[in-house]
């Protein structure tokens, strides 16, 4: 049986630094808290926020999910 070809990830799905900062401001999340949620270092979050490192599609999708269902943030 031939498996269907997976959909390609769309680059536009990645959050821009401003969108990530807006999310953090709206939900009152600090850089330290965001680093704990995603299991990365605080400097990594700083790189995302300055645009020096791209925020992944997977993390972008999670942020959109957290934005839609803010109660999920309390799980972390």
Beta strands, then each sheet from edge to edge (+ up, - down):
end
